[in-house]
Amino acid sequence: MHNKHAKAAVAQRLVDEGVREKLEAIAADATYNTPSSYSPDSQHYPNNQIPFVDRHVEYLLNHPKLDSAQYLANLRMKIRSR
């Protein structure tokens, strides 16, 4: 039961911080390389491709101690097209 509350708290924190919107802005910006990637979860992703935004939201949900602002800053540096 505690785990569900913890995951809900992390999800709410990500909403409060506007993480999904920030990831969507990155994905919409042509200066970043943001392809979909493989996902074995064919129930949620029938074509086995998880969208860029979903992949990073899921990562942050599964790593609750990460600072999302720092994560996004590092992500922007890593995926910037040159």
C-alpha positions in Angstrom: 0.0 0.0 0.0 2.8 2.4 0.8 4.3 1.9 -2.6 1.1 3.1 -4.3 1.1 6.2 -2.2 4.7 6.9 -2.9 4.2 6.4 -6.7 1.1 8.7 -6.6 3.1 11.3 -4.8 5.9 11.2 -7.4 3.3 11.4 -10.2 1.8 14.4 -8.6 5.2 16.1 -8.1 5.9 15.5 -11.8 2.5 17.1 -12.7 3.2 20.1 -10.4 6.6 20.6 -12.0 5.1 20.5 -15.5 7.5 17.7 -16.5 5.2 16.3 -19.3 4.8 19.7 -20.8 8.5 20.4 -20.7 9.2 17.0 -22.4 6.6 17.8 -25.0 8.3 21.1 -25.7 11.6 19.3 -26.1 10.0 16.7 -28.5 8.4 19.6 -30.6 11.8 21.4 -30.9 13.6 20.3 -34.0 17.0 21.0 -32.4 16.6 17.9 -30.3 16.8 14.2 -31.4 13.7 12.6 -29.8 12.7 9.4 -31.6 10.4 6.8 -30.2 12.2 3.7 -28.8 11.5 0.0 -28.4 9.2 -1.1 -25.6 8.4 -4.8 -24.9 5.0 -3.6 -23.5 2.8 -4.4 -26.5 -0.3 -4.0 -24.3 0.3 -0.2 -23.9 2.3 0.2 -27.1 0.9 -2.1 -29.8 3.6 -1.1 -32.3 6.3 -1.7 -29.5 7.3 1.9 -29.8 7.2 4.0 -26.7 7.0 7.8 -27.4 9.9 10.0 -26.2 7.7 11.8 -23.6 6.2 8.6 -22.2 9.6 7.0 -21.9 11.1 9.8 -19.8 8.0 10.3 -17.6 8.1 6.6 -16.9 11.8 6.8 -16.1 11.2 9.6 -13.6 8.3 7.7 -12.0 10.5 4.7 -11.5 13.4 6.8 -10.1 11.7 9.1 -7.6 14.8 10.4 -6.0 16.0 12.1 -9.2 15.7 15.8 -9.5 13.5 16.3 -12.5 14.9 19.7 -13.4 18.5 18.3 -13.4 17.3 15.3 -15.3 15.7 17.5 -18.0 18.8 19.7 -18.2 21.1 16.7 -18.7 18.6 15.2 -21.2 18.6 18.4 -23.3 22.4 18.4 -23.4 22.5 14.7 -24.3 20.0 14.8 -27.2 20.8 18.1 -28.8 21.3 17.7 -32.5 24.7 19.1 -33.7 
